[in-house]
Amino acid sequence: MKKYLIFIGSFILLYFVYQWLSGMLLTLQYDPETGGAGSGPSQLLVLIGIATVSYFLSRLPDKKQGETYRAT
């Protein structure tokens, strides 16, 4: 359950950071005369990337815990 909570927490945090940074970038690059374009499948790729990073972040405590507790 701890791994799941770490995964979900890091996923939500990374997703909000991505949304905030992309919003800032889009606001800075906005040109009202050019019109707009949809995000398309790039949104799915970003979500897959965020989920991958979240998965590896949830795996970090296992590695650290393995180093802390040594078998005697």
N, C-alpha and C positions, 0 to 999 in steps of 0.2 A: 504494500500500500504506500510505503514511503517513496519508492521509486516512481509510482504513478503520480503522486502529489508533486514531486520534483519536476517530472516531465510536464505535467499540465501547467504548473506555475511558470516554468521557464518558457513554455510555448506561448502562454498568454503574454508574458512580459516581452518576449522577442517580437510577437505579432504587433503589440501596441507601439513598440519602438519603430518597427518597420512602417506602420501606418503614419506615425508622426513625422518620421524623416521623409517619407515619400510625399506627404502633404506639404511639408516645407519646401521640398525640391520643386514640386509642381507649382506651388505658389510663386516661387522665385522665377520660374521659367515661363510663366503664363504670358501669352501674347494674345490679346483679345481679338486681333484681326485674323488669326490663322484658324480659328475654330477648335474643336476638340476631337480627340481620338479615344476609343475605348481601350481598356487594359488587355482584353482578350485572354489568351491562355497563359500570359506571363504571370497572372495572379496565382494560378495553380502551381507554377514552378516555384514561386516565392514561398507559398505555403508548404510545399514539399521540402524546400531548403530549411525553413524555420523548424519544421517537424524533425528533420535530421539533426540539426544543432541541438534541439531540445532533448532528443533521445540520447545523444552523447553526453550532454550535461547531466542527465539523470543517471548515467552510468559512472560518473566520476566518484561519487561517494563509495561505491564498491571497491574501486581500486585503492582509494585512500584507506578504507577500512581494512583491506587485506594487508597493507603495509603496517598498520598500527598494531594489529593483533597477530603475533607470530606464534606458531605452534611450538611448544617446548617439549 
